[in-house]
Structure formats: C-alpha cells, structure tokens
Amino acid sequence: MIALMITALALLGISLNLAFANALMQPDWALALLLASLLAQRHNWVWVLPCMLIHDVVLFWSFSSSFFIMALLPLAVIYLDQHLGAGLPQRLALMLVAVLSLLWPGWGLVTCLLTLCLCIPVWYMLTRRYAQQIA
C-alpha cells in the first residue's frame, strides 16, 4: 500500500516539475519521495528503480543522471549496514550524494537543498511507518 501511494505521489511530482519548471523554484518531488522510500527500507529497490528510470527519462530525456546513483544506493546501504551498522550518518551521506546528482543535468543548488529538505521528513515518516508495520 505504501509503495502504491509513493509511486502515485512521485508521478504527481514529475507532473509538478514539468508544469511549473520555469515558473517557480521547486524541489525534485519524485526524487525526494523515491529516495526517502529507498533509504527507509532497502528492499524497496524493486519498485523504486523502475520509477526512477521513468523519472529520468521523462524529466531529463535520458537515464544518466540520478538513475545510476539510485541503482548503486541499495548496494551501498547493504555494504555500510554490514560494516558500520545501520545508522543515521550513513543514510544522510547517501541521501546527500543522491540529491547532489541533480547538479549534473543543470538543476541549481537551491533545488538540491529544497529536495533535501523534502526528503528528510518523508524519510523519517516512512521509517517510522515501516517500523510500526513490523511491530
């Protein structure tokens, strides 16, 4: 249920980015939501990566910017969890790397900061939601 809701919101976010691209400064809504769900539970890569591919193809007309970073994140999360343990600093560092990938296609630093400011509360909410499902 959470996956469908995040996917629908990510598609709405892509629409917002396309509709108001020149009008106002806004975060990359879809990247923030998909990144937050991937970092909240690493097993979400099954549905996050296809959504991320759609995101890159629709917004950037290629899959070279954020998709490769997002494809490497599950492996990095597994590696860091095994060697350092699951922790907040590792997740924040990975989040920062993924958000900074927006600089490559030409999005500004303000957009990266807005995306990061959106991603952190969504990630926190999803982490709590997944923990409640387990308990």
N, C-alpha and C positions, 0 to 999 in steps of 0.2 A: 504494500500500500504506500509506503514511504517512497519507494522507487518511482511509482507512477506519478505521485504528487511532485517530486523533484523534477522529473522529466517534463511534465506539463509546465511547471514554472520556468524551467530552462528554455523551453520553446517560446514561452511568452517573453522571456528576457531577450532572446535573439530578435524577436519582433520589435521589442522596445529599442534595442540597439540599432536596428535598421530604420525604424520610423523616425527616431529623433537623433540621428547621427550628427547632423550639422547644427541642430537647434540648441542643444544643451550638453553640458559636461555630465557624463553619467558613467557608472561602473559597467564592467562587462558582467551583466547579470548572470548569464548562463555559466560562465567560467567560475564565478564565485559559488554558485549553487552546486555545480558538479564537483568542484574541488573540495568543498566542505563535506559533501557526502562521501567522497573517496577517502578523505582523511579521517572521517568519523568511523568508518568501517572499511577496512582494506578489501574485503570480499565484494564490495560494490563495483569493482573494476569491470565486472561482466556487463553491466549496463551503462556505466559511466563512459567507457571508452568509445562505444558507438555514438553516444550522444555528443561526445567531444569531437568526434570526426565530423558529425553533421554541423556542429558549431563552427569549426574551422572552415569547412567547405562553404557554408553559407556566408559567413562574415568576411573571410579572407580570400576566398576563391582558391584555396589550397589547403593542404593539411600539414603544413610545415612549421607552423608557429607553436601553438600550445599542445597539439596532439602528442608530439613526441615526448615532451616533458611529462604530460599526464600519463603516457604509457609507461614511463620509467618510474613513476611515483609508487605504484604498488610494490615493485621490486625494492625500491629504496626503503619503503616502510617496513617490509619484511626484514631486510638486512639490518636496519637500525634497531628494530624491536628485538632481534636476536642478540645483537652485540651490545646495545646500550640499555635495552629495556624500553617499554612503551612510555613515552614521556612527552610533556608539553613542548620543551625546546626543539626536539626533533621535528615535531609536526609543524611548529611555527616556521622553522627554517625551510622545510619543504614547501610550505604554503607561500613563503616569500619568493622562493625560486620559481614556482609555477606562475605567480602573479607577475613577476618581472619579465616573464616570457612575452608579455603584451608589448614590451618596448620594441621588440623585433619588427612587428608589422607596422610600427609607426604610431601607436597609441601613446599618449602623453603620460608623464609621471603622475599627474593628478588622477587620471583614470586608473592607474595602478593602485594608488592609495585608496581611492573610492572602492575599488574591487576588493582590496584587502579589508577595508572597514566593513564591507558587507559580508565577506567570507567568514570572518572570525565569529560573529554572533550566530550565524547559521550553523557553523561547525559545532559550536558549543551546544546549541539546541538539538542538533541531530545526535551528538554524542550522548547527551542525557536521554534522548528518546530511545536510542538503541540499548542503553544500559537498563532502562525501565522494561523493555521487552524481554531482556534476559532474566531479570529478577522476578 
